[in-house]
């Protein structure tokens, strides 16, 4: 039994709250929990038999007998109102009838009758939506019904493995925990379906089966319409340089698991990566999700805002709920400063309220949703976002050093040489001397500019239907005017801001006052 839900629900029954509302898709699981609490005399003092009502089945007593003539909502509510005995009544299909004034009036009459009645009675409205008529706002108490917890998911996984005798399991205790954790945010039925697909997808159950579980979660994201599920097809080795940032991420791999909690470690909240555009901030966000084997969700804050009054705040809450449903996951917010540009006011307070909802969630969230936020204009970031407790760390990504440019050249040239026609025969020799030369020629270039130099060189070689040459690369480099020239003042201002507020992503020991 879920202890927080059981304790809360028992208190409400003992206090004789007349109308409760549970927002859930898991009707049978919720009914089982309600029955367990209502029949537990140590929790509620007086046992309450549980009646249930559906549009198709009518009002059914605890013995499974249907009371005739109760398929219509109004008839069932009148029958409940007349029943004078301790009971809990669970109505599962009532929300489509909330537009009916008679139904709303009956619910208000029931609330008054249950408050003043001799026997303890409670009516529970169960539905997949939290929308209630305004007339019932003061009579109905909302009760959170949690999704399956870690123990329940692990028990389900273990039971399914035991029942599948021909399945070979190539997972240790940590791997099984990862599998169970991957199903966080799913209902029991969804988790069961995800585990079953992973088991039939291969005769061996190993960590590759996590992709199947993530595919089920991808469906949840698509239905929300507010988040994008991104396939993280890069790894940390694809990020040239930024060694301190990569080391920081590697150390936190698995820190959302129970083993880390037993060690006394909290789940990481997130990281803010600021710096010069084109130097690998977004690439790092993608790579960390792949390195941690977690789903990557891209959050476009612009989708939150809409023309209807109050809908923007609702969209933000829905987005955060979906992200928590997919926990553990990485929530990637690209160019966060643009999304909250109006947080200081100017739009009737909508941006301020949406921003406040996000900040409160960042501070109070308990589920492992790791926020990876990137920003090009760090000076435009609201000060509230930079306060300690929002993010675990703020990193600044500067123009790559010579060593980092060498690493970036190596990554992109090796990727180009994977294609036989571009590599030619014999292949272009990517030796230390060549990389050192190219790194020297690209002083002040961003990683994105180096990547585009390789692409431009490949186009030159393709136009003549030949292999890539060194001269193609040199010519492409010379044709680019780097950002460090066109935006020199802006980059200088970014560095000045970051010296006392951020940690160097490259690990430059002479960086600034904020260096750890």
C-alpha positions in Angstrom: 0.0 0.0 0.0 1.3 3.5 -0.9 1.8 5.0 2.5 1.5 8.7 1.8 -1.8 8.1 -0.1 -3.1 5.7 2.5 -2.4 8.1 5.3 -3.9 11.1 3.5 -7.0 9.2 2.3 -7.6 7.7 5.8 -7.4 11.2 7.4 -10.0 12.5 5.0 -12.3 9.6 5.7 -11.9 9.9 9.5 -12.6 13.7 9.2 -15.8 12.8 7.2 -14.9 14.9 4.1 -18.0 14.3 1.9 -16.7 14.8 -1.6 -13.2 13.8 -2.8 -11.7 13.8 -6.3 -9.0 11.4 -7.6 -7.4 12.3 -11.0 -6.2 9.0 -12.4 -6.4 6.7 -15.4 -5.8 3.6 -13.2 -9.3 2.8 -12.1 -8.8 -0.7 -10.8 -5.6 0.1 -9.0 -7.2 3.1 -7.4 -10.2 1.1 -6.4 -8.0 -1.5 -4.8 -6.1 1.2 -2.8 -9.4 2.8 -1.7 -10.8 -0.5 -0.6 -7.7 -1.3 1.4 -7.8 2.0 3.3 -11.6 2.1 3.8 -11.6 -1.5 5.2 -8.6 -1.0 7.5 -10.1 -0.2 10.9 -6.7 0.8 12.4 -6.6 3.6 9.8 -10.2 4.8 9.7 -11.7 3.4 13.0 -15.0 2.5 11.4 -14.7 0.2 8.3 -16.4 1.6 5.2 -17.7 -0.8 2.5 -16.9 0.4 -1.0 -19.7 0.9 -3.6 -18.9 1.7 -7.2 -20.7 3.2 -10.1 -20.1 3.3 -13.8 -22.4 4.4 -16.6 -22.6 0.8 -18.0 -22.7 -1.1 -14.8 -24.8 1.1 -12.6 -24.4 1.2 -8.8 -22.7 -1.9 -7.4 -22.6 -2.9 -3.7 -19.6 -4.4 -2.0 -20.9 -7.9 -2.7 -20.9 -7.3 -6.4 -24.7 -6.9 -6.8 -26.1 -4.2 -9.0 -28.9 -2.0 -7.8 -31.5 -1.9 -10.5 -32.4 1.4 -12.1 -29.1 3.2 -11.3 -27.4 3.4 -14.7 -28.5 7.0 -15.1 -26.2 9.4 -13.1 -29.1 11.2 -11.4 -30.8 8.0 -10.3 -27.5 6.6 -8.9 -26.9 9.9 -6.9 -30.4 9.8 -5.5 -29.9 6.2 -4.4 -26.6 7.1 -2.7 -28.2 10.1 -0.9 -30.9 7.8 0.6 -28.4 5.1 1.8 -28.0 5.5 5.5 -24.9 3.4 6.5 -21.1 3.8 6.6 -19.8 3.6 3.1 -17.5 5.0 0.4 -19.1 5.5 -3.0 -16.7 5.7 -6.0 -18.2 7.2 -9.2 -16.0 6.6 -12.3 -17.9 8.1 -15.2 -19.5 11.2 -13.7 -17.2 13.9 -15.2 -19.0 14.0 -18.6 -22.2 14.8 -16.7 -20.8 17.9 -15.0 -22.6 20.1 -17.6 -25.9 18.8 -16.2 -27.3 21.3 -13.6 -29.2 18.5 -11.9 -26.1 16.4 -11.4 -24.2 19.3 -9.9 -27.2 20.2 -7.6 -27.4 16.6 -6.4 -23.7 16.5 -5.6 -24.1 19.7 -3.5 -27.1 18.2 -1.7 -25.1 15.0 -1.1 -22.2 17.0 0.3 -24.5 18.7 2.8 -26.3 15.4 3.7 -23.0 13.5 4.3 -21.7 16.3 6.5 -24.7 16.3 8.8 -25.5 12.6 8.6 -25.2 10.1 11.5 -23.1 7.6 9.5 -19.7 8.3 8.0 -20.1 8.5 4.2 -17.8 9.8 1.4 -18.4 10.1 -2.3 -15.2 9.8 -4.5 -15.2 11.2 -8.0 -12.6 9.4 -10.1 -11.7 10.7 -13.5 -8.7 11.3 -15.8 -9.2 15.0 -15.7 -9.2 17.5 -12.8 -11.8 19.8 -14.3 -14.7 20.5 -12.0 -17.7 22.8 -12.2 -17.2 26.1 -10.4 -20.2 25.3 -8.2 -18.3 22.4 -6.6 -15.0 24.2 -6.1 -15.6 24.6 -2.3 -17.2 21.2 -1.7 -14.7 18.9 -3.4 -11.3 18.0 -2.0 -8.6 17.0 -4.5 -6.5 14.0 -3.6 -3.3 13.1 -5.3 -3.2 9.5 -6.5 0.4 8.5 -7.1 1.7 6.5 -10.1 3.4 3.2 -9.2 6.5 3.7 -7.0 9.9 2.1 -7.3 9.0 -0.9 -5.2 5.8 -1.6 -7.1 7.6 -1.3 -10.5 10.4 -3.6 -9.4 7.9 -6.1 -8.0 6.1 -6.1 -11.4 9.4 -6.6 -13.3 10.5 -9.4 -11.1 7.2 -11.2 -11.4 7.2 -10.9 -15.2 10.8 -12.3 -15.3 9.8 -15.2 -13.1 6.8 -16.0 -15.3 8.9 -16.0 -18.4 11.0 -19.1 -17.9 12.7 -19.1 -21.3 14.0 -15.5 -20.9 17.7 -15.1 -20.3 18.4 -12.1 -18.1 21.8 -10.4 -18.5 21.2 -7.7 -15.8 22.7 -7.4 -12.3 20.9 -5.8 -9.4 21.9 -2.3 -10.7 20.6 -3.1 -14.2 17.3 -4.3 -12.9 17.0 -1.2 -10.9 17.6 0.9 -14.0 14.9 -1.0 -15.8 12.4 -0.4 -13.1 13.5 3.3 -12.8 13.0 3.7 -16.6 9.3 2.9 -16.2 8.8 5.7 -13.7 5.9 7.9 -14.7 4.0 5.0 -16.4 0.9 3.4 -15.1 1.0 -0.3 -14.1 -0.6 -1.3 -17.5 1.9 0.9 -19.4 4.9 -0.4 -17.4 3.6 -4.0 -18.0 3.3 -3.4 -21.7 6.8 -1.8 -21.9 8.5 -4.7 -20.0 6.6 -7.2 -22.1 7.8 -5.6 -25.3 11.4 -5.5 -24.1 11.2 -9.2 -23.2 9.8 -10.3 -26.6 12.1 -8.0 -28.5 15.1 -10.1 -27.7 15.7 -13.5 -26.1 18.1 -11.8 -23.8 17.0 -9.0 -21.4 19.8 -6.5 -21.1 20.2 -2.7 -21.0 19.4 -2.4 -24.7 15.8 -3.2 -23.8 15.6 0.3 -22.2 15.1 1.7 -25.7 11.7 -0.1 -25.8 10.7 1.4 -22.5 11.7 4.8 -23.7 9.6 4.3 -26.8 6.5 3.9 -24.6 7.4 7.1 -22.9 7.8 8.8 -26.3 4.1 8.2 -27.0 3.3 10.1 -23.8 5.4 13.1 -25.0 3.8 13.1 -28.4 0.3 13.2 -26.9 1.2 16.2 -24.8 2.1 18.4 -27.8 4.3 20.6 -25.6 7.6 18.6 -25.5 9.7 17.0 -28.2 11.3 13.6 -27.6 14.8 13.8 -29.1 16.9 10.9 -30.1 20.3 11.5 -28.6 22.6 10.1 -31.3 25.8 11.6 -29.9 28.1 10.6 -27.1 30.4 12.6 -24.9 33.3 11.6 -27.0 31.8 13.5 -29.9 32.2 16.7 -27.9 35.6 18.1 -28.4 37.2 19.7 -25.3 35.0 20.9 -22.3 36.8 18.3 -20.2 35.7 19.7 -16.8 32.1 19.8 -17.8 32.2 16.3 -19.2 34.0 15.0 -16.1 31.3 16.7 -13.9 28.6 14.9 -15.9 30.3 11.5 -15.8 30.6 11.7 -12.0 26.8 12.1 -11.7 25.8 9.2 -13.9 23.4 7.0 -12.0 23.0 9.5 -9.2 19.2 9.2 -9.4 19.2 5.5 -8.4 18.5 4.1 -5.0 22.1 3.2 -4.5 23.1 6.9 -4.6 20.2 7.7 -2.2 21.6 5.1 0.2 24.9 6.9 -0.1 23.2 10.1 1.1 23.3 11.8 -2.3 20.4 13.9 -3.7 19.4 13.5 -7.3 21.1 16.3 -9.4 18.8 19.2 -10.2 20.4 20.4 -13.4 23.1 22.5 -15.1 23.1 25.8 -16.8 25.6 26.1 -19.7 26.3 29.6 -20.9 28.9 30.9 -23.3 29.9 31.7 -26.8 27.4 30.5 -29.5 28.5 27.5 -31.5 30.9 26.1 -28.9 29.1 22.8 -28.0 26.5 23.7 -25.4 23.5 22.0 -27.2 25.7 19.1 -28.3 26.7 18.5 -24.7 23.0 18.5 -23.6 22.3 15.7 -26.1 25.4 13.8 -25.2 24.7 13.8 -21.5 21.3 12.1 -22.1 23.0 9.4 -24.2 25.8 8.9 -21.7 23.3 8.5 -18.9 20.9 6.3 -21.0 18.0 8.6 -20.2 15.2 10.0 -22.4 15.9 13.5 -23.7 13.0 16.0 -23.8 13.4 19.3 -25.6 11.2 22.1 -24.0 10.4 25.0 -26.3 9.1 27.6 -23.9 7.4 29.4 -26.8 4.9 26.5 -27.1 3.7 27.3 -23.5 2.4 30.8 -24.4 -1.0 31.0 -26.1 -3.7 33.6 -26.6 -6.3 32.3 -24.1 -6.2 33.9 -20.6 -4.8 31.4 -18.1 -3.8 28.8 -20.7 -0.1 29.6 -20.6 0.1 28.8 -16.9 -1.9 25.6 -17.5 0.5 24.7 -20.3 3.5 25.2 -18.1 2.0 23.0 -15.4 1.1 20.3 -17.9 4.6 20.4 -19.4 6.2 19.9 -16.0 3.8 17.1 -15.1 4.7 15.3 -18.4 8.4 15.7 -17.7 7.9 14.3 -14.2 5.9 11.4 -15.6 9.0 10.5 -17.7 11.4 10.8 -14.8 14.3 10.0 -14.7 14.9 12.1 -17.8 16.9 15.1 -19.1 14.8 18.2 -19.8 16.7 20.3 -22.4 15.8 24.0 -22.6 17.8 25.6 -25.4 18.4 29.4 -25.2 16.5 29.7 -22.0 17.0 33.4 -21.9 14.8 33.9 -24.9 12.0 31.8 -23.5 11.8 34.0 -20.4 12.6 37.3 -22.0 9.3 38.8 -20.8 9.6 37.6 -17.2 10.2 41.1 -15.9 6.8 42.2 -17.1 5.2 43.9 -20.1 2.6 41.3 -21.0 0.0 41.7 -18.3 2.1 39.5 -16.0 1.7 36.2 -18.0 5.4 35.7 -18.5 6.1 36.5 -14.8 3.5 34.0 -13.6 4.8 31.3 -16.0 8.4 32.0 -14.9 7.4 31.8 -11.3 5.7 28.4 -11.8 8.9 27.2 -13.4 11.1 28.6 -10.6 9.0 27.0 -7.9 9.1 23.7 -9.6 12.9 23.9 -10.0 13.2 24.6 -6.3 10.7 22.0 -5.0 10.8 19.1 -7.5 11.5 15.7 -6.0 11.5 13.5 -9.0 14.7 13.1 -11.0 14.2 15.5 -13.9 17.6 16.8 -14.8 17.3 20.3 -16.4 20.0 21.0 -19.0 19.6 24.7 -19.9 21.7 26.5 -22.4 22.1 30.3 -22.9 23.9 32.4 -25.4 23.2 35.7 -23.8 23.9 35.1 -20.2 23.5 38.7 -19.3 19.8 38.4 -20.2 19.1 35.7 -17.7 16.8 36.7 -14.8 18.7 36.9 -11.5 16.2 34.5 -9.8 17.3 31.8 -12.2 20.9 32.0 -11.2 20.3 31.7 -7.4 21.9 28.6 -5.9 19.4 25.8 -5.5 17.9 26.2 -9.0 20.9 24.6 -10.8 23.7 22.5 -9.3 26.3 24.4 -11.4 26.7 27.1 -14.0 29.4 26.5 -16.6 30.8 28.9 -19.1 31.9 27.6 -22.6 34.5 29.9 -24.1 36.1 29.8 -27.5 38.1 26.5 -27.7 41.7 26.5 -26.8 44.4 25.1 -29.1 44.1 21.7 -27.5 40.3 21.8 -27.8 40.4 22.9 -31.4 42.7 19.9 -32.1 40.1 17.6 -30.5 37.3 19.2 -32.4 39.1 18.8 -35.7 39.8 15.2 -34.9 36.2 14.5 -34.2 34.9 16.0 -37.4 37.6 14.7 -39.7 37.2 11.2 -38.4 33.5 11.5 -39.0 34.1 12.6 -42.6 36.6 9.8 -43.2 34.0 7.2 -42.4 32.7 7.6 -45.9 34.9 5.8 -48.5 34.4 8.3 -51.3 35.4 11.2 -49.1 38.3 9.4 -47.6 39.7 8.2 -51.0 42.5 5.7 -51.5 44.9 6.3 -49.9 43.0 8.1 -47.2 43.8 11.6 -46.1 46.3 11.2 -43.3 44.9 12.8 -40.2 48.1 12.9 -38.2 49.2 15.1 -35.3 51.1 17.5 -37.6 48.0 18.1 -39.7 45.7 18.6 -36.7 48.3 20.9 -35.1 48.4 23.0 -38.3 44.6 23.2 -38.6 44.3 24.1 -34.9 46.8 26.9 -35.4 44.9 28.2 -38.4 41.6 28.4 -36.5 42.6 30.4 -33.5 39.4 32.2 -32.4 37.1 29.8 -34.3 34.1 28.1 -32.6 33.5 24.4 -32.8 30.5 25.1 -35.2 32.8 27.1 -37.5 35.3 24.3 -37.6 32.5 21.8 -38.4 31.3 24.1 -41.2 34.9 24.3 -42.6 34.9 20.5 -42.9 31.5 20.6 -44.6 32.6 23.3 -47.0 35.8 21.4 -47.8 33.7 18.2 -48.5 31.5 20.2 -51.0 34.6 21.4 -52.8 35.9 17.8 -53.1 32.5 16.5 -54.1 32.1 19.1 -56.9 35.2 17.6 -58.5 34.1 14.0 -57.6 37.4 13.3 -55.7 38.6 12.6 -52.2 39.0 15.3 -49.5 42.4 17.0 -49.5 44.3 19.1 -47.0 44.2 22.1 -49.3 40.3 21.9 -49.3 40.4 22.3 -45.5 42.8 25.2 -45.5 40.9 27.0 -48.2 37.6 26.5 -46.3 39.1 27.9 -43.1 40.4 31.0 -44.8 37.0 31.8 -46.3 35.3 32.0 -42.8 35.2 35.2 -40.8 34.9 33.9 -37.3 32.5 35.1 -34.6 35.4 36.2 -32.5 36.0 38.9 -35.1 32.4 39.9 -36.0 31.2 39.8 -32.3 34.4 40.6 -30.4 32.7 43.1 -28.1 29.9 40.8 -27.3 32.2 37.9 -26.5 34.2 40.2 -24.2 31.1 41.1 -22.3 30.1 37.5 -21.9 33.5 36.6 -20.5 33.4 39.6 -18.0 30.0 38.4 -16.8 31.1 34.8 -16.4 34.4 35.3 -14.6 32.6 35.9 -11.2 29.5 33.8 -11.9 30.4 30.6 -13.7 32.9 27.7 -13.8 35.0 27.2 -16.9 33.7 24.2 -18.8 37.2 23.6 -20.1 38.8 23.5 -16.6 41.0 26.6 -17.1 42.6 27.1 -13.7 43.1 30.8 -14.3 39.5 31.4 -15.3 37.8 33.5 -12.6 36.6 33.9 -9.1 33.8 31.3 -9.5 36.3 28.5 -10.4 36.1 25.5 -8.0 
